[in-house]
Amino acid sequence: MNSAKKLFDECLAEIPAEVKQEISISFAIANRIDELLKEQHLTQKEFAKQIGKTPAEVSRWLSGTHNFTLKTIALVSNALHCDIVKVI
């Protein structure tokens, strides 16, 4: 194993499980929103206007690193007429 890969693996091993889970969920939400926008033939700009947000904010959401609030998830779910997160 090369030294860069070994160092990367060591750093990754130090990340707490809950942080890994948080990142995974955040990326899953971003991917789901992106899928729905494509299915509904909406650009990020059009969607942002529809929900009263800036295109830059929607872009941050889709980066996968945004910490979504329940309010934002509900707003997006309602606007796209589809659940973004399903708990039950």
Z-matrix of the N, CA and C atoms (Angstrom, degrees):
N
C 1 1.445
C 2 1.529 1 107.61
N 3 1.344 2 116.42 1 133.58
C 4 1.464 3 117.75 2 -179.86
C 5 1.521 4 110.52 3 -74.59
N 6 1.314 5 116.18 4 162.94
C 7 1.461 6 120.78 5 -172.84
C 8 1.523 7 113.16 6 -66.95
N 9 1.333 8 118.08 7 -33.53
C 10 1.466 9 120.61 8 179.08
C 11 1.527 10 110.50 9 -66.43
N 12 1.314 11 116.58 10 -43.24
C 13 1.472 12 121.17 11 178.66
C 14 1.527 13 109.95 12 -64.49
N 15 1.316 14 116.47 13 -42.02
C 16 1.465 15 120.79 14 179.83
C 17 1.530 16 110.45 15 -62.78
N 18 1.325 17 116.33 16 -45.29
C 19 1.461 18 121.25 17 178.83
C 20 1.527 19 110.36 18 -62.42
N 21 1.322 20 116.99 19 -43.79
C 22 1.462 21 121.19 20 178.06
C 23 1.521 22 110.44 21 -59.46
N 24 1.314 23 117.25 22 -47.85
C 25 1.468 24 121.51 23 179.78
C 26 1.524 25 111.74 24 -61.18
N 27 1.332 26 117.14 25 -38.55
C 28 1.463 27 120.98 26 178.38
C 29 1.530 28 110.66 27 -65.98
N 30 1.313 29 116.50 28 -42.53
C 31 1.470 30 120.64 29 178.68
C 32 1.528 31 110.69 30 -65.15
N 33 1.307 32 116.33 31 -43.19
C 34 1.461 33 121.31 32 179.20
C 35 1.522 34 111.16 33 -62.19
N 36 1.299 35 117.24 34 -37.85
C 37 1.464 36 121.55 35 -179.70
C 38 1.525 37 112.12 36 -65.35
N 39 1.328 38 116.94 37 -23.92
C 40 1.464 39 121.05 38 -178.64
C 41 1.528 40 113.23 39 -83.09
N 42 1.322 41 117.56 40 -10.33
C 43 1.463 42 120.83 41 -179.66
C 44 1.526 43 108.46 42 -77.83
N 45 1.344 44 117.04 43 127.42
C 46 1.461 45 119.78 44 -179.74
C 47 1.535 46 112.01 45 -61.05
N 48 1.311 47 115.65 46 148.22
C 49 1.472 48 121.73 47 -177.48
C 50 1.524 49 112.13 48 -57.01
N 51 1.343 50 116.62 49 -38.45
C 52 1.468 51 118.65 50 -178.25
C 53 1.524 52 111.63 51 -67.99
N 54 1.311 53 118.01 52 -30.53
C 55 1.462 54 121.18 53 176.98
C 56 1.535 55 109.36 54 -70.92
N 57 1.319 56 116.89 55 -42.55
C 58 1.470 57 120.21 56 175.83
C 59 1.519 58 110.53 57 -59.12
N 60 1.338 59 116.81 58 -41.97
C 61 1.463 60 121.31 59 179.68
C 62 1.529 61 110.72 60 -65.53
N 63 1.325 62 117.00 61 -42.70
C 64 1.467 63 121.52 62 179.02
C 65 1.529 64 110.60 63 -58.98
N 66 1.314 65 116.19 64 -44.79
C 67 1.467 66 120.97 65 179.95
C 68 1.527 67 110.43 66 -65.21
N 69 1.307 68 116.31 67 -42.06
C 70 1.460 69 120.66 68 179.11
C 71 1.524 70 111.35 69 -61.17
N 72 1.324 71 116.94 70 -44.43
C 73 1.468 72 121.17 71 179.51
C 74 1.521 73 110.57 72 -65.56
N 75 1.317 74 117.02 73 -43.07
C 76 1.459 75 121.24 74 -179.50
C 77 1.529 76 111.22 75 -60.46
N 78 1.336 77 116.32 76 -44.53
C 79 1.462 78 119.79 77 177.65
C 80 1.531 79 111.60 78 -66.41
N 81 1.321 80 117.90 79 -36.25
C 82 1.465 81 121.13 80 178.50
C 83 1.528 82 110.60 81 -64.19
N 84 1.320 83 117.08 82 -41.62
C 85 1.467 84 120.91 83 178.15
C 86 1.526 85 109.98 84 -64.50
N 87 1.306 86 116.97 85 -46.72
C 88 1.462 87 120.99 86 179.21
C 89 1.527 88 110.85 87 -59.79
N 90 1.323 89 117.02 88 -43.30
C 91 1.469 90 120.53 89 178.94
C 92 1.523 91 111.49 90 -64.00
N 93 1.328 92 116.69 91 -39.31
C 94 1.475 93 121.00 92 179.70
C 95 1.526 94 110.10 93 -64.78
N 96 1.326 95 117.36 94 -44.24
C 97 1.464 96 120.16 95 178.21
C 98 1.519 97 110.05 96 -61.67
N 99 1.316 98 117.12 97 -44.60
C 100 1.463 99 121.35 98 179.06
C 101 1.527 100 111.06 99 -60.04
N 102 1.323 101 117.31 100 -43.89
C 103 1.473 102 121.38 101 177.64
C 104 1.523 103 110.93 102 -58.75
N 105 1.330 104 116.56 103 -46.04
C 106 1.463 105 120.81 104 -178.13
C 107 1.522 106 111.48 105 -66.30
N 108 1.315 107 117.24 106 -38.97
C 109 1.460 108 119.55 107 176.96
C 110 1.533 109 110.30 108 -60.97
N 111 1.316 110 116.61 109 -43.03
C 112 1.472 111 120.55 110 179.20
C 113 1.525 112 110.76 111 -65.36
N 114 1.336 113 116.97 112 -44.57
C 115 1.470 114 121.05 113 179.27
C 116 1.524 115 111.39 114 -59.45
N 117 1.330 116 115.92 115 -36.05
C 118 1.464 117 120.85 116 -176.89
C 119 1.532 118 112.28 117 -94.65
N 120 1.317 119 115.53 118 7.24
C 121 1.470 120 122.44 119 177.55
C 122 1.524 121 111.73 120 53.94
N 123 1.340 122 115.47 121 44.25
C 124 1.460 123 121.97 122 177.67
C 125 1.523 124 109.71 123 -109.21
N 126 1.310 125 115.98 124 135.64
C 127 1.456 126 119.40 125 172.07
C 128 1.525 127 108.08 126 -82.62
N 129 1.310 128 116.25 127 164.07
C 130 1.465 129 119.93 128 176.43
C 131 1.526 130 110.03 129 -60.21
N 132 1.309 131 115.64 130 -39.20
C 133 1.465 132 120.61 131 -179.23
C 134 1.532 133 110.91 132 -64.53
N 135 1.319 134 117.00 133 -45.65
C 136 1.465 135 120.78 134 178.94
C 137 1.528 136 110.98 135 -62.66
N 138 1.320 137 115.18 136 -43.41
C 139 1.459 138 120.01 137 -179.70
C 140 1.525 139 110.80 138 -64.24
N 141 1.316 140 116.82 139 -42.90
C 142 1.461 141 121.24 140 179.23
C 143 1.526 142 110.31 141 -58.80
N 144 1.315 143 116.96 142 -44.66
C 145 1.466 144 121.15 143 179.20
C 146 1.529 145 110.33 144 -63.06
N 147 1.317 146 116.24 145 -41.58
C 148 1.463 147 121.83 146 -178.76
C 149 1.533 148 111.94 147 -60.07
N 150 1.323 149 117.10 148 -36.52
C 151 1.467 150 119.84 149 -176.03
C 152 1.531 151 113.19 150 -103.91
N 153 1.330 152 116.78 151 5.90
C 154 1.456 153 120.41 152 176.92
C 155 1.519 154 114.63 153 73.82
N 156 1.316 155 116.12 154 30.81
C 157 1.467 156 121.73 155 177.84
C 158 1.521 157 108.73 156 -117.57
N 159 1.315 158 116.48 157 166.81
C 160 1.465 159 119.80 158 176.96
C 161 1.530 160 109.50 159 -85.20
N 162 1.322 161 116.43 160 151.71
C 163 1.463 162 118.80 161 175.03
C 164 1.533 163 112.27 162 -56.93
N 165 1.331 164 117.02 163 -34.00
C 166 1.469 165 120.59 164 179.32
C 167 1.523 166 110.54 165 -63.83
N 168 1.331 167 116.80 166 -38.76
C 169 1.465 168 119.35 167 179.46
C 170 1.528 169 111.04 168 -66.69
N 171 1.319 170 117.19 169 -43.27
C 172 1.466 171 120.38 170 177.35
C 173 1.518 172 109.88 171 -62.87
N 174 1.311 173 117.34 172 -38.98
C 175 1.460 174 121.05 173 177.16
C 176 1.528 175 111.10 174 -60.66
N 177 1.330 176 117.00 175 -41.82
C 178 1.473 177 120.55 176 177.16
C 179 1.525 178 110.22 177 -62.48
N 180 1.334 179 117.10 178 -40.52
C 181 1.462 180 119.92 179 178.25
C 182 1.520 181 110.28 180 -58.28
N 183 1.322 182 115.93 181 -43.85
C 184 1.462 183 120.66 182 -174.84
C 185 1.518 184 113.40 183 -79.02
N 186 1.320 185 117.06 184 -4.35
C 187 1.467 186 120.29 185 177.16
C 188 1.529 187 111.13 186 -71.56
N 189 1.337 188 115.92 187 -20.99
C 190 1.460 189 120.21 188 179.81
C 191 1.510 190 113.68 189 89.87
N 192 1.319 191 117.19 190 -1.18
C 193 1.458 192 119.25 191 -178.54
C 194 1.525 193 112.39 192 -111.13
N 195 1.322 194 116.86 193 5.07
C 196 1.461 195 121.59 194 -179.63
C 197 1.524 196 110.60 195 -77.85
N 198 1.323 197 116.49 196 139.61
C 199 1.460 198 121.43 197 176.35
C 200 1.524 199 107.70 198 -90.56
N 201 1.322 200 116.87 199 93.77
C 202 1.462 201 122.17 200 -176.61
C 203 1.526 202 111.75 201 -66.50
N 204 1.328 203 115.37 202 135.25
C 205 1.455 204 120.15 203 171.59
C 206 1.525 205 108.18 204 -91.86
N 207 1.308 206 115.99 205 162.61
C 208 1.464 207 119.33 206 175.92
C 209 1.523 208 110.47 207 -61.39
N 210 1.316 209 116.48 208 -35.63
C 211 1.464 210 121.40 209 178.78
C 212 1.532 211 110.51 210 -60.94
N 213 1.320 212 116.93 211 -44.61
C 214 1.467 213 120.87 212 179.57
C 215 1.521 214 110.93 213 -66.65
N 216 1.323 215 116.97 214 -42.50
C 217 1.464 216 120.58 215 178.90
C 218 1.524 217 109.98 216 -61.48
N 219 1.334 218 117.16 217 -42.16
C 220 1.466 219 120.98 218 178.79
C 221 1.526 220 110.80 219 -65.56
N 222 1.324 221 117.52 220 -41.91
C 223 1.462 222 122.00 221 178.40
C 224 1.521 223 110.87 222 -59.32
N 225 1.322 224 116.10 223 -48.77
C 226 1.462 225 121.23 224 -178.08
C 227 1.531 226 110.64 225 -66.92
N 228 1.318 227 117.02 226 -44.09
C 229 1.471 228 121.02 227 178.87
C 230 1.517 229 110.92 228 -58.57
N 231 1.327 230 116.24 229 -45.20
C 232 1.461 231 121.01 230 -179.64
C 233 1.528 232 111.22 231 -64.69
N 234 1.322 233 116.53 232 -44.72
C 235 1.463 234 120.70 233 -178.41
C 236 1.522 235 112.45 234 -65.50
N 237 1.332 236 116.74 235 -35.05
C 238 1.469 237 120.31 236 -178.43
C 239 1.526 238 112.63 237 -95.07
N 240 1.340 239 116.10 238 0.66
C 241 1.476 240 122.01 239 177.40
C 242 1.522 241 112.08 240 56.11
N 243 1.322 242 114.96 241 40.02
C 244 1.460 243 119.93 242 -178.42
C 245 1.520 244 109.39 243 -159.19
N 246 1.335 245 116.62 244 142.50
C 247 1.454 246 119.87 245 176.56
C 248 1.528 247 109.97 246 -66.01
N 249 1.324 248 114.88 247 132.71
C 250 1.459 249 120.82 248 175.32
C 251 1.529 250 108.78 249 -89.52
N 252 1.318 251 115.31 250 -39.91
C 253 1.456 252 122.71 251 179.09
C 254 1.515 253 107.22 252 -125.96
N 255 1.305 254 115.86 253 132.87
C 256 1.458 255 120.24 254 177.90
C 257 1.522 256 108.01 255 -118.15
N 258 1.326 257 115.53 256 119.61
C 259 1.455 258 120.56 257 -176.27
C 260 1.521 259 110.52 258 -97.92
N 261 1.288 260 116.09 259 -37.77
C 262 1.470 261 120.49 260 -176.22
C 263 1.514 262 110.00 261 -101.34
